[in-house]
Amino acid sequence: MEGKNLVKAEQSVSKSSEDATMRPEMLPTDIKMILKEINEKPDARDELYLKLKERLEEMRECGAAIPKDVVTLERNLATELMSEAQGR
């Protein structure tokens, strides 16, 4: 199931979302790069997840809006990694 839900992470984020208070194309470049790397380096998803989580936390602390697509992606990745760690 490696990366099954994440194969099109960057493309998913690039679509506009009515529920997002920040347009996905306005995401900081570093987050866009992390999302791109998730697609390109599936073996490094755990490390990239930690980078993404840390950066999103920084944005939240500053009060920045995060598109729901990105929040959903973060949760899905966490769930996948947790399932893999538990051998599911």
PyMOL Python script that loads the backbone (N, CA, C, O; Angstrom):
from pymol import cmd

cmd.read_pdbstr("""\
ATOM      1  N   MET A   1       0.833  -1.192   0.000  1.00  0.00           N
ATOM      2  CA  MET A   1       0.000   0.000   0.000  1.00  0.00           C
ATOM      3  C   MET A   1       0.870   1.245   0.000  1.00  0.00           C
ATOM      4  O   MET A   1       0.363   2.359   0.124  1.00  0.00           O
ATOM      5  N   GLU A   2       2.131   1.069  -0.134  1.00  0.00           N
ATOM      6  CA  GLU A   2       3.104   2.147  -0.042  1.00  0.00           C
ATOM      7  C   GLU A   2       2.750   3.325  -0.933  1.00  0.00           C
ATOM      8  O   GLU A   2       2.823   3.235  -2.159  1.00  0.00           O
ATOM      9  N   GLY A   3       2.362   4.442  -0.302  1.00  0.00           N
ATOM     10  CA  GLY A   3       2.104   5.668  -1.038  1.00  0.00           C
ATOM     11  C   GLY A   3       0.856   5.643  -1.897  1.00  0.00           C
ATOM     12  O   GLY A   3       0.656   6.544  -2.711  1.00  0.00           O
ATOM     13  N   LYS A   4       0.013   4.639  -1.738  1.00  0.00           N
ATOM     14  CA  LYS A   4      -1.153   4.493  -2.601  1.00  0.00           C
ATOM     15  C   LYS A   4      -2.013   5.748  -2.602  1.00  0.00           C
ATOM     16  O   LYS A   4      -2.436   6.215  -3.659  1.00  0.00           O
ATOM     17  N   ASN A   5      -2.269   6.290  -1.426  1.00  0.00           N
ATOM     18  CA  ASN A   5      -3.090   7.498  -1.331  1.00  0.00           C
ATOM     19  C   ASN A   5      -2.302   8.763  -1.619  1.00  0.00           C
ATOM     20  O   ASN A   5      -2.883   9.844  -1.702  1.00  0.00           O
ATOM     21  N   LEU A   6      -1.003   8.650  -1.772  1.00  0.00           N
ATOM     22  CA  LEU A   6      -0.167   9.840  -1.896  1.00  0.00           C
ATOM     23  C   LEU A   6       0.411  10.030  -3.286  1.00  0.00           C
ATOM     24  O   LEU A   6       1.118  11.007  -3.534  1.00  0.00           O
ATOM     25  N   VAL A   7       0.124   9.122  -4.182  1.00  0.00           N
ATOM     26  CA  VAL A   7       0.735   9.167  -5.504  1.00  0.00           C
ATOM     27  C   VAL A   7       0.534  10.509  -6.177  1.00  0.00           C
ATOM     28  O   VAL A   7       1.418  10.993  -6.885  1.00  0.00           O
ATOM     29  N   LYS A   8      -0.594  11.098  -5.966  1.00  0.00           N
ATOM     30  CA  LYS A   8      -0.871  12.373  -6.618  1.00  0.00           C
ATOM     31  C   LYS A   8      -0.979  13.495  -5.597  1.00  0.00           C
ATOM     32  O   LYS A   8      -1.796  14.402  -5.758  1.00  0.00           O
ATOM     33  N   ALA A   9      -0.175  13.445  -4.565  1.00  0.00           N
ATOM     34  CA  ALA A   9      -0.239  14.440  -3.495  1.00  0.00           C
ATOM     35  C   ALA A   9      -0.100  15.854  -4.018  1.00  0.00           C
ATOM     36  O   ALA A   9      -0.913  16.723  -3.703  1.00  0.00           O
ATOM     37  N   GLU A  10       0.911  16.081  -4.805  1.00  0.00           N
ATOM     38  CA  GLU A  10       1.163  17.426  -5.308  1.00  0.00           C
ATOM     39  C   GLU A  10       0.026  17.877  -6.206  1.00  0.00           C
ATOM     40  O   GLU A  10      -0.394  19.032  -6.133  1.00  0.00           O
ATOM     41  N   GLN A  11      -0.478  16.993  -7.049  1.00  0.00           N
ATOM     42  CA  GLN A  11      -1.575  17.348  -7.939  1.00  0.00           C
ATOM     43  C   GLN A  11      -2.832  17.637  -7.145  1.00  0.00           C
ATOM     44  O   GLN A  11      -3.566  18.572  -7.466  1.00  0.00           O
ATOM     45  N   SER A  12      -3.090  16.856  -6.121  1.00  0.00           N
ATOM     46  CA  SER A  12      -4.264  17.066  -5.292  1.00  0.00           C
ATOM     47  C   SER A  12      -4.226  18.426  -4.623  1.00  0.00           C
ATOM     48  O   SER A  12      -5.237  19.125  -4.555  1.00  0.00           O
ATOM     49  N   VAL A  13      -3.059  18.796  -4.132  1.00  0.00           N
ATOM     50  CA  VAL A  13      -2.913  20.071  -3.448  1.00  0.00           C
ATOM     51  C   VAL A  13      -3.034  21.227  -4.425  1.00  0.00           C
ATOM     52  O   VAL A  13      -3.473  22.312  -4.044  1.00  0.00           O
ATOM     53  N   SER A  14      -2.655  21.017  -5.666  1.00  0.00           N
ATOM     54  CA  SER A  14      -2.694  22.115  -6.625  1.00  0.00           C
ATOM     55  C   SER A  14      -4.103  22.437  -7.101  1.00  0.00           C
ATOM     56  O   SER A  14      -4.328  23.487  -7.704  1.00  0.00           O
ATOM     57  N   LYS A  15      -5.051  21.550  -6.839  1.00  0.00           N
ATOM     58  CA  LYS A  15      -6.436  21.841  -7.196  1.00  0.00           C
ATOM     59  C   LYS A  15      -7.005  22.821  -6.179  1.00  0.00           C
ATOM     60  O   LYS A  15      -6.674  22.758  -4.995  1.00  0.00           O
ATOM     61  N   SER A  16      -7.859  23.726  -6.643  1.00  0.00           N
ATOM     62  CA  SER A  16      -8.435  24.690  -5.713  1.00  0.00           C
ATOM     63  C   SER A  16      -9.480  24.009  -4.847  1.00  0.00           C
ATOM     64  O   SER A  16     -10.139  23.064  -5.281  1.00  0.00           O
ATOM     65  N   SER A  17      -9.623  24.484  -3.644  1.00  0.00           N
ATOM     66  CA  SER A  17     -10.574  23.938  -2.696  1.00  0.00           C
ATOM     67  C   SER A  17     -11.417  25.066  -2.137  1.00  0.00           C
ATOM     68  O   SER A  17     -10.882  26.057  -1.641  1.00  0.00           O
ATOM     69  N   GLU A  18     -12.731  24.921  -2.216  1.00  0.00           N
ATOM     70  CA  GLU A  18     -13.613  25.966  -1.716  1.00  0.00           C
ATOM     71  C   GLU A  18     -13.474  26.129  -0.210  1.00  0.00           C
ATOM     72  O   GLU A  18     -13.677  27.222   0.319  1.00  0.00           O
ATOM     73  N   ASP A  19     -13.128  25.041   0.488  1.00  0.00           N
ATOM     74  CA  ASP A  19     -13.033  25.078   1.943  1.00  0.00           C
ATOM     75  C   ASP A  19     -11.724  25.668   2.445  1.00  0.00           C
ATOM     76  O   ASP A  19     -11.616  26.001   3.625  1.00  0.00           O
ATOM     77  N   ALA A  20     -10.746  25.803   1.593  1.00  0.00           N
ATOM     78  CA  ALA A  20      -9.440  26.309   2.016  1.00  0.00           C
ATOM     79  C   ALA A  20      -9.488  27.818   2.141  1.00  0.00           C
ATOM     80  O   ALA A  20     -10.082  28.502   1.308  1.00  0.00           O
ATOM     81  N   THR A  21      -8.862  28.329   3.181  1.00  0.00           N
ATOM     82  CA  THR A  21      -8.788  29.771   3.338  1.00  0.00           C
ATOM     83  C   THR A  21      -7.537  30.314   2.670  1.00  0.00           C
ATOM     84  O   THR A  21      -7.380  31.527   2.532  1.00  0.00           O
ATOM     85  N   MET A  22      -6.654  29.428   2.258  1.00  0.00           N
ATOM     86  CA  MET A  22      -5.456  29.811   1.500  1.00  0.00           C
ATOM     87  C   MET A  22      -5.485  28.994   0.216  1.00  0.00           C
ATOM     88  O   MET A  22      -5.663  27.777   0.253  1.00  0.00           O
ATOM     89  N   ARG A  23      -5.313  29.653  -0.902  1.00  0.00           N
ATOM     90  CA  ARG A  23      -5.280  28.915  -2.162  1.00  0.00           C
ATOM     91  C   ARG A  23      -4.035  28.033  -2.175  1.00  0.00           C
ATOM     92  O   ARG A  23      -2.956  28.479  -1.785  1.00  0.00           O
ATOM     93  N   PRO A  24      -4.178  26.781  -2.622  1.00  0.00           N
ATOM     94  CA  PRO A  24      -3.039  25.857  -2.613  1.00  0.00           C
ATOM     95  C   PRO A  24      -1.812  26.387  -3.334  1.00  0.00           C
ATOM     96  O   PRO A  24      -0.684  26.112  -2.925  1.00  0.00           O
ATOM     97  N   GLU A  25      -2.021  27.147  -4.405  1.00  0.00           N
ATOM     98  CA  GLU A  25      -0.858  27.679  -5.126  1.00  0.00           C
ATOM     99  C   GLU A  25      -0.099  28.714  -4.303  1.00  0.00           C
ATOM    100  O   GLU A  25       1.007  29.113  -4.669  1.00  0.00           O
ATOM    101  N   MET A  26      -0.694  29.149  -3.189  1.00  0.00           N
ATOM    102  CA  MET A  26      -0.033  30.123  -2.321  1.00  0.00           C
ATOM    103  C   MET A  26       0.763  29.450  -1.205  1.00  0.00           C
ATOM    104  O   MET A  26       1.335  30.129  -0.352  1.00  0.00           O
ATOM    105  N   LEU A  27       0.799  28.126  -1.208  1.00  0.00           N
ATOM    106  CA  LEU A  27       1.582  27.408  -0.198  1.00  0.00           C
ATOM    107  C   LEU A  27       3.045  27.817  -0.289  1.00  0.00           C
ATOM    108  O   LEU A  27       3.555  28.084  -1.376  1.00  0.00           O
ATOM    109  N   PRO A  28       3.710  27.864   0.846  1.00  0.00           N
ATOM    110  CA  PRO A  28       5.145  28.158   0.818  1.00  0.00           C
ATOM    111  C   PRO A  28       5.893  27.132  -0.037  1.00  0.00           C
ATOM    112  O   PRO A  28       5.513  25.963  -0.109  1.00  0.00           O
ATOM    113  N   THR A  29       6.934  27.584  -0.663  1.00  0.00           N
ATOM    114  CA  THR A  29       7.721  26.739  -1.563  1.00  0.00           C
ATOM    115  C   THR A  29       8.245  25.492  -0.865  1.00  0.00           C
ATOM    116  O   THR A  29       8.272  24.419  -1.468  1.00  0.00           O
ATOM    117  N   ASP A  30       8.662  25.611   0.392  1.00  0.00           N
ATOM    118  CA  ASP A  30       9.212  24.436   1.074  1.00  0.00           C
ATOM    119  C   ASP A  30       8.166  23.336   1.232  1.00  0.00           C
ATOM    120  O   ASP A  30       8.499  22.154   1.143  1.00  0.00           O
ATOM    121  N   ILE A  31       6.926  23.701   1.461  1.00  0.00           N
ATOM    122  CA  ILE A  31       5.875  22.687   1.577  1.00  0.00           C
ATOM    123  C   ILE A  31       5.612  22.055   0.216  1.00  0.00           C
ATOM    124  O   ILE A  31       5.428  20.841   0.119  1.00  0.00           O
ATOM    125  N   LYS A  32       5.594  22.863  -0.826  1.00  0.00           N
ATOM    126  CA  LYS A  32       5.424  22.312  -2.177  1.00  0.00           C
ATOM    127  C   LYS A  32       6.537  21.320  -2.494  1.00  0.00           C
ATOM    128  O   LYS A  32       6.289  20.275  -3.097  1.00  0.00           O
ATOM    129  N   MET A  33       7.757  21.643  -2.092  1.00  0.00           N
ATOM    130  CA  MET A  33       8.897  20.752  -2.347  1.00  0.00           C
ATOM    131  C   MET A  33       8.757  19.444  -1.567  1.00  0.00           C
ATOM    132  O   MET A  33       9.061  18.374  -2.095  1.00  0.00           O
ATOM    133  N   ILE A  34       8.303  19.521  -0.326  1.00  0.00           N
ATOM    134  CA  ILE A  34       8.105  18.307   0.474  1.00  0.00           C
ATOM    135  C   ILE A  34       7.055  17.421  -0.190  1.00  0.00           C
ATOM    136  O   ILE A  34       7.238  16.207  -0.288  1.00  0.00           O
ATOM    137  N   LEU A  35       5.964  18.020  -0.642  1.00  0.00           N
ATOM    138  CA  LEU A  35       4.910  17.249  -1.298  1.00  0.00           C
ATOM    139  C   LEU A  35       5.427  16.593  -2.578  1.00  0.00           C
ATOM    140  O   LEU A  35       5.075  15.455  -2.886  1.00  0.00           O
ATOM    141  N   LYS A  36       6.247  17.306  -3.304  1.00  0.00           N
ATOM    142  CA  LYS A  36       6.836  16.751  -4.525  1.00  0.00           C
ATOM    143  C   LYS A  36       7.749  15.575  -4.178  1.00  0.00           C
ATOM    144  O   LYS A  36       7.728  14.544  -4.851  1.00  0.00           O
ATOM    145  N   GLU A  37       8.545  15.735  -3.127  1.00  0.00           N
ATOM    146  CA  GLU A  37       9.465  14.666  -2.710  1.00  0.00           C
ATOM    147  C   GLU A  37       8.712  13.422  -2.252  1.00  0.00           C
ATOM    148  O   GLU A  37       9.172  12.302  -2.472  1.00  0.00           O
ATOM    149  N   ILE A  38       7.552  13.612  -1.614  1.00  0.00           N
ATOM    150  CA  ILE A  38       6.750  12.467  -1.171  1.00  0.00           C
ATOM    151  C   ILE A  38       6.406  11.593  -2.368  1.00  0.00           C
ATOM    152  O   ILE A  38       6.433  10.366  -2.281  1.00  0.00           O
ATOM    153  N   ASN A  39       6.082  12.231  -3.482  1.00  0.00           N
ATOM    154  CA  ASN A  39       5.769  11.478  -4.702  1.00  0.00           C
ATOM    155  C   ASN A  39       7.002  10.840  -5.310  1.00  0.00           C
ATOM    156  O   ASN A  39       6.937   9.718  -5.813  1.00  0.00           O
ATOM    157  N   GLU A  40       8.114  11.535  -5.270  1.00  0.00           N
ATOM    158  CA  GLU A  40       9.327  11.069  -5.940  1.00  0.00           C
ATOM    159  C   GLU A  40      10.156  10.098  -5.111  1.00  0.00           C
ATOM    160  O   GLU A  40      10.899   9.291  -5.670  1.00  0.00           O
ATOM    161  N   LYS A  41      10.043  10.159  -3.799  1.00  0.00           N
ATOM    162  CA  LYS A  41      10.868   9.325  -2.917  1.00  0.00           C
ATOM    163  C   LYS A  41       9.995   8.581  -1.904  1.00  0.00           C
ATOM    164  O   LYS A  41      10.027   8.901  -0.715  1.00  0.00           O
ATOM    165  N   PRO A  42       9.226   7.606  -2.351  1.00  0.00           N
ATOM    166  CA  PRO A  42       8.328   6.909  -1.431  1.00  0.00           C
ATOM    167  C   PRO A  42       9.055   6.205  -0.285  1.00  0.00           C
ATOM    168  O   PRO A  42       8.459   5.979   0.769  1.00  0.00           O
ATOM    169  N   ASP A  43      10.319   5.856  -0.468  1.00  0.00           N
ATOM    170  CA  ASP A  43      11.076   5.204   0.606  1.00  0.00           C
ATOM    171  C   ASP A  43      11.424   6.161   1.737  1.00  0.00           C
ATOM    172  O   ASP A  43      11.791   5.725   2.829  1.00  0.00           O
ATOM    173  N   ALA A  44      11.314   7.443   1.488  1.00  0.00           N
ATOM    174  CA  ALA A  44      11.658   8.450   2.494  1.00  0.00           C
ATOM    175  C   ALA A  44      10.417   9.110   3.090  1.00  0.00           C
ATOM    176  O   ALA A  44      10.502  10.188   3.678  1.00  0.00           O
ATOM    177  N   ARG A  45       9.256   8.452   2.934  1.00  0.00           N
ATOM    178  CA  ARG A  45       8.008   9.072   3.395  1.00  0.00           C
ATOM    179  C   ARG A  45       8.004   9.396   4.876  1.00  0.00           C
ATOM    180  O   ARG A  45       7.470  10.431   5.275  1.00  0.00           O
ATOM    181  N   ASP A  46       8.594   8.528   5.709  1.00  0.00           N
ATOM    182  CA  ASP A  46       8.581   8.795   7.147  1.00  0.00           C
ATOM    183  C   ASP A  46       9.331  10.080   7.478  1.00  0.00           C
ATOM    184  O   ASP A  46       8.852  10.902   8.260  1.00  0.00           O
ATOM    185  N   GLU A  47      10.492  10.248   6.890  1.00  0.00           N
ATOM    186  CA  GLU A  47      11.284  11.465   7.109  1.00  0.00           C
ATOM    187  C   GLU A  47      10.566  12.690   6.542  1.00  0.00           C
ATOM    188  O   GLU A  47      10.535  13.747   7.172  1.00  0.00           O
ATOM    189  N   LEU A  48       9.999  12.540   5.365  1.00  0.00           N
ATOM    190  CA  LEU A  48       9.302  13.658   4.723  1.00  0.00           C
ATOM    191  C   LEU A  48       8.035  14.023   5.484  1.00  0.00           C
ATOM    192  O   LEU A  48       7.667  15.196   5.559  1.00  0.00           O
ATOM    193  N   TYR A  49       7.364  13.016   6.051  1.00  0.00           N
ATOM    194  CA  TYR A  49       6.185  13.288   6.874  1.00  0.00           C
ATOM    195  C   TYR A  49       6.565  14.164   8.065  1.00  0.00           C
ATOM    196  O   TYR A  49       5.863  15.123   8.386  1.00  0.00           O
ATOM    197  N   LEU A  50       7.672  13.833   8.713  1.00  0.00           N
ATOM    198  CA  LEU A  50       8.103  14.627   9.864  1.00  0.00           C
ATOM    199  C   LEU A  50       8.409  16.069   9.461  1.00  0.00           C
ATOM    200  O   LEU A  50       8.079  17.004  10.190  1.00  0.00           O
ATOM    201  N   LYS A  51       9.038  16.247   8.301  1.00  0.00           N
ATOM    202  CA  LYS A  51       9.312  17.598   7.800  1.00  0.00           C
ATOM    203  C   LYS A  51       8.012  18.350   7.545  1.00  0.00           C
ATOM    204  O   LYS A  51       7.862  19.511   7.927  1.00  0.00           O
ATOM    205  N   LEU A  52       7.071  17.664   6.888  1.00  0.00           N
ATOM    206  CA  LEU A  52       5.784  18.286   6.579  1.00  0.00           C
ATOM    207  C   LEU A  52       5.049  18.662   7.857  1.00  0.00           C
ATOM    208  O   LEU A  52       4.538  19.775   7.985  1.00  0.00           O
ATOM    209  N   LYS A  53       4.999  17.731   8.796  1.00  0.00           N
ATOM    210  CA  LYS A  53       4.300  17.970  10.058  1.00  0.00           C
ATOM    211  C   LYS A  53       4.910  19.160  10.801  1.00  0.00           C
ATOM    212  O   LYS A  53       4.189  20.025  11.299  1.00  0.00           O
ATOM    213  N   GLU A  54       6.226  19.195  10.872  1.00  0.00           N
ATOM    214  CA  GLU A  54       6.926  20.287  11.558  1.00  0.00           C
ATOM    215  C   GLU A  54       6.625  21.637  10.901  1.00  0.00           C
ATOM    216  O   GLU A  54       6.348  22.623  11.584  1.00  0.00           O
ATOM    217  N   ARG A  55       6.683  21.665   9.592  1.00  0.00           N
ATOM    218  CA  ARG A  55       6.453  22.922   8.865  1.00  0.00           C
ATOM    219  C   ARG A  55       5.003  23.384   8.996  1.00  0.00           C
ATOM    220  O   ARG A  55       4.744  24.579   9.138  1.00  0.00           O
ATOM    221  N   LEU A  56       4.055  22.442   8.951  1.00  0.00           N
ATOM    222  CA  LEU A  56       2.651  22.811   9.116  1.00  0.00           C
ATOM    223  C   LEU A  56       2.386  23.314  10.531  1.00  0.00           C
ATOM    224  O   LEU A  56       1.586  24.230  10.722  1.00  0.00           O
ATOM    225  N   GLU A  57       3.048  22.727  11.520  1.00  0.00           N
ATOM    226  CA  GLU A  57       2.912  23.213  12.899  1.00  0.00           C
ATOM    227  C   GLU A  57       3.403  24.652  13.018  1.00  0.00           C
ATOM    228  O   GLU A  57       2.779  25.473  13.690  1.00  0.00           O
ATOM    229  N   GLU A  58       4.522  24.952  12.365  1.00  0.00           N
ATOM    230  CA  GLU A  58       5.038  26.324  12.369  1.00  0.00           C
ATOM    231  C   GLU A  58       4.016  27.280  11.765  1.00  0.00           C
ATOM    232  O   GLU A  58       3.791  28.374  12.283  1.00  0.00           O
ATOM    233  N   MET A  59       3.404  26.856  10.669  1.00  0.00           N
ATOM    234  CA  MET A  59       2.396  27.694  10.022  1.00  0.00           C
ATOM    235  C   MET A  59       1.191  27.897  10.936  1.00  0.00           C
ATOM    236  O   MET A  59       0.658  29.002  11.036  1.00  0.00           O
ATOM    237  N   ARG A  60       0.766  26.825  11.600  1.00  0.00           N
ATOM    238  CA  ARG A  60      -0.383  26.923  12.516  1.00  0.00           C
ATOM    239  C   ARG A  60      -0.076  27.877  13.668  1.00  0.00           C
ATOM    240  O   ARG A  60      -0.919  28.688  14.052  1.00  0.00           O
ATOM    241  N   GLU A  61       1.133  27.776  14.217  1.00  0.00           N
ATOM    242  CA  GLU A  61       1.529  28.650  15.321  1.00  0.00           C
ATOM    243  C   GLU A  61       1.509  30.117  14.921  1.00  0.00           C
ATOM    244  O   GLU A  61       1.257  30.991  15.750  1.00  0.00           O
ATOM    245  N   CYS A  62       1.773  30.380  13.653  1.00  0.00           N
ATOM    246  CA  CYS A  62       1.753  31.757  13.139  1.00  0.00           C
ATOM    247  C   CYS A  62       0.349  32.185  12.744  1.00  0.00           C
ATOM    248  O   CYS A  62       0.134  33.334  12.355  1.00  0.00           O
ATOM    249  N   GLY A  63      -0.602  31.276  12.840  1.00  0.00           N
ATOM    250  CA  GLY A  63      -1.974  31.596  12.479  1.00  0.00           C
ATOM    251  C   GLY A  63      -2.260  31.517  10.989  1.00  0.00           C
ATOM    252  O   GLY A  63      -3.287  32.013  10.527  1.00  0.00           O
ATOM    253  N   ALA A  64      -1.359  30.897  10.234  1.00  0.00           N
ATOM    254  CA  ALA A  64      -1.552  30.778   8.786  1.00  0.00           C
ATOM    255  C   ALA A  64      -2.612  29.723   8.485  1.00  0.00           C
ATOM    256  O   ALA A  64      -2.711  28.702   9.164  1.00  0.00           O
ATOM    257  N   ALA A  65      -3.389  29.994   7.465  1.00  0.00           N
ATOM    258  CA  ALA A  65      -4.402  29.042   7.021  1.00  0.00           C
ATOM    259  C   ALA A  65      -3.725  27.940   6.211  1.00  0.00           C
ATOM    260  O   ALA A  65      -2.790  28.192   5.450  1.00  0.00           O
ATOM    261  N   ILE A  66      -4.212  26.730   6.387  1.00  0.00           N
ATOM    262  CA  ILE A  66      -3.667  25.594   5.649  1.00  0.00           C
ATOM    263  C   ILE A  66      -4.824  24.957   4.889  1.00  0.00           C
ATOM    264  O   ILE A  66      -5.845  24.624   5.490  1.00  0.00           O
ATOM    265  N   PRO A  67      -4.680  24.782   3.580  1.00  0.00           N
ATOM    266  CA  PRO A  67      -5.760  24.175   2.791  1.00  0.00           C
ATOM    267  C   PRO A  67      -6.136  22.801   3.336  1.00  0.00           C
ATOM    268  O   PRO A  67      -5.277  22.032   3.768  1.00  0.00           O
ATOM    269  N   LYS A  68      -7.426  22.508   3.308  1.00  0.00           N
ATOM    270  CA  LYS A  68      -7.899  21.224   3.828  1.00  0.00           C
ATOM    271  C   LYS A  68      -7.277  20.042   3.094  1.00  0.00           C
ATOM    272  O   LYS A  68      -7.082  18.981   3.688  1.00  0.00           O
ATOM    273  N   ASP A  69      -6.964  20.212   1.812  1.00  0.00           N
ATOM    274  CA  ASP A  69      -6.311  19.136   1.058  1.00  0.00           C
ATOM    275  C   ASP A  69      -4.984  18.754   1.705  1.00  0.00           C
ATOM    276  O   ASP A  69      -4.631  17.577   1.767  1.00  0.00           O
ATOM    277  N   VAL A  70      -4.260  19.750   2.180  1.00  0.00           N
ATOM    278  CA  VAL A  70      -2.955  19.504   2.793  1.00  0.00           C
ATOM    279  C   VAL A  70      -3.134  18.845   4.156  1.00  0.00           C
ATOM    280  O   VAL A  70      -2.382  17.938   4.511  1.00  0.00           O
ATOM    281  N   VAL A  71      -4.125  19.297   4.920  1.00  0.00           N
ATOM    282  CA  VAL A  71      -4.408  18.699   6.225  1.00  0.00           C
ATOM    283  C   VAL A  71      -4.800  17.234   6.039  1.00  0.00           C
ATOM    284  O   VAL A  71      -4.337  16.364   6.776  1.00  0.00           O
ATOM    285  N   THR A  72      -5.649  16.969   5.058  1.00  0.00           N
ATOM    286  CA  THR A  72      -6.071  15.598   4.765  1.00  0.00           C
ATOM    287  C   THR A  72      -4.879  14.745   4.351  1.00  0.00           C
ATOM    288  O   THR A  72      -4.741  13.606   4.797  1.00  0.00           O
ATOM    289  N   LEU A  73      -4.035  15.287   3.515  1.00  0.00           N
ATOM    290  CA  LEU A  73      -2.834  14.572   3.085  1.00  0.00           C
ATOM    291  C   LEU A  73      -1.955  14.229   4.282  1.00  0.00           C
ATOM    292  O   LEU A  73      -1.459  13.107   4.391  1.00  0.00           O
ATOM    293  N   GLU A  74      -1.761  15.189   5.177  1.00  0.00           N
ATOM    294  CA  GLU A  74      -0.940  14.956   6.371  1.00  0.00           C
ATOM    295  C   GLU A  74      -1.523  13.811   7.201  1.00  0.00           C
ATOM    296  O   GLU A  74      -0.789  12.926   7.641  1.00  0.00           O
ATOM    297  N   ARG A  75      -2.829  13.827   7.412  1.00  0.00           N
ATOM    298  CA  ARG A  75      -3.488  12.773   8.200  1.00  0.00           C
ATOM    299  C   ARG A  75      -3.386  11.411   7.517  1.00  0.00           C
ATOM    300  O   ARG A  75      -3.110  10.402   8.167  1.00  0.00           O
ATOM    301  N   ASN A  76      -3.610  11.389   6.205  1.00  0.00           N
ATOM    302  CA  ASN A  76      -3.527  10.119   5.472  1.00  0.00           C
ATOM    303  C   ASN A  76      -2.122   9.527   5.534  1.00  0.00           C
ATOM    304  O   ASN A  76      -1.950   8.320   5.705  1.00  0.00           O
ATOM    305  N   LEU A  77      -1.142  10.377   5.395  1.00  0.00           N
ATOM    306  CA  LEU A  77       0.241   9.910   5.461  1.00  0.00           C
ATOM    307  C   LEU A  77       0.557   9.369   6.850  1.00  0.00           C
ATOM    308  O   LEU A  77       1.201   8.327   6.979  1.00  0.00           O
ATOM    309  N   ALA A  78       0.111  10.067   7.885  1.00  0.00           N
ATOM    310  CA  ALA A  78       0.332   9.597   9.257  1.00  0.00           C
ATOM    311  C   ALA A  78      -0.319   8.234   9.464  1.00  0.00           C
ATOM    312  O   ALA A  78       0.278   7.343  10.068  1.00  0.00           O
ATOM    313  N   THR A  79      -1.540   8.073   8.965  1.00  0.00           N
ATOM    314  CA  THR A  79      -2.261   6.808   9.099  1.00  0.00           C
ATOM    315  C   THR A  79      -1.538   5.679   8.374  1.00  0.00           C
ATOM    316  O   THR A  79      -1.395   4.581   8.912  1.00  0.00           O
ATOM    317  N   GLU A  80      -1.085   5.949   7.159  1.00  0.00           N
ATOM    318  CA  GLU A  80      -0.352   4.935   6.392  1.00  0.00           C
ATOM    319  C   GLU A  80       0.928   4.515   7.097  1.00  0.00           C
ATOM    320  O   GLU A  80       1.227   3.325   7.199  1.00  0.00           O
ATOM    321  N   LEU A  81       1.680   5.490   7.581  1.00  0.00           N
ATOM    322  CA  LEU A  81       2.944   5.176   8.250  1.00  0.00           C
ATOM    323  C   LEU A  81       2.706   4.391   9.535  1.00  0.00           C
ATOM    324  O   LEU A  81       3.464   3.476   9.857  1.00  0.00           O
ATOM    325  N   MET A  82       1.652   4.749  10.268  1.00  0.00           N
ATOM    326  CA  MET A  82       1.331   4.049  11.506  1.00  0.00           C
ATOM    327  C   MET A  82       0.921   2.602  11.204  1.00  0.00           C
ATOM    328  O   MET A  82       1.329   1.673  11.901  1.00  0.00           O
ATOM    329  N   SER A  83       0.119   2.428  10.167  1.00  0.00           N
ATOM    330  CA  SER A  83      -0.304   1.078   9.774  1.00  0.00           C
ATOM    331  C   SER A  83       0.886   0.224   9.370  1.00  0.00           C
ATOM    332  O   SER A  83       0.975  -0.945   9.745  1.00  0.00           O
ATOM    333  N   GLU A  84       1.797   0.806   8.607  1.00  0.00           N
ATOM    334  CA  GLU A  84       2.995   0.076   8.189  1.00  0.00           C
ATOM    335  C   GLU A  84       3.858  -0.297   9.386  1.00  0.00           C
ATOM    336  O   GLU A  84       4.413  -1.395   9.437  1.00  0.00           O
ATOM    337  N   ALA A  85       3.972   0.605  10.341  1.00  0.00           N
ATOM    338  CA  ALA A  85       4.790   0.339  11.528  1.00  0.00           C
ATOM    339  C   ALA A  85       4.195  -0.793  12.360  1.00  0.00           C
ATOM    340  O   ALA A  85       4.919  -1.525  13.035  1.00  0.00           O
ATOM    341  N   GLN A  86       2.864  -0.932  12.306  1.00  0.00           N
ATOM    342  CA  GLN A  86       2.187  -1.980  13.060  1.00  0.00           C
ATOM    343  C   GLN A  86       2.030  -3.260  12.248  1.00  0.00           C
ATOM    344  O   GLN A  86       1.443  -4.237  12.714  1.00  0.00           O
ATOM    345  N   GLY A  87       2.562  -3.240  11.027  1.00  0.00           N
ATOM    346  CA  GLY A  87       2.521  -4.429  10.189  1.00  0.00           C
ATOM    347  C   GLY A  87       1.184  -4.710   9.546  1.00  0.00           C
ATOM    348  O   GLY A  87       0.886  -5.855   9.207  1.00  0.00           O
ATOM    349  N   ARG A  88       0.382  -3.692   9.374  1.00  0.00           N
ATOM    350  CA  ARG A  88      -0.940  -3.891   8.755  1.00  0.00           C
ATOM    351  C   ARG A  88      -0.884  -3.686   7.283  1.00  0.00           C
ATOM    352  O   ARG A  88      -1.902  -3.813   6.603  1.00  0.00           O
TER     353      ARG A  88
END
""", "prot")
cmd.dss("prot")
cmd.show_as("cartoon", "prot")
cmd.util.cbc("prot")
cmd.orient("prot")
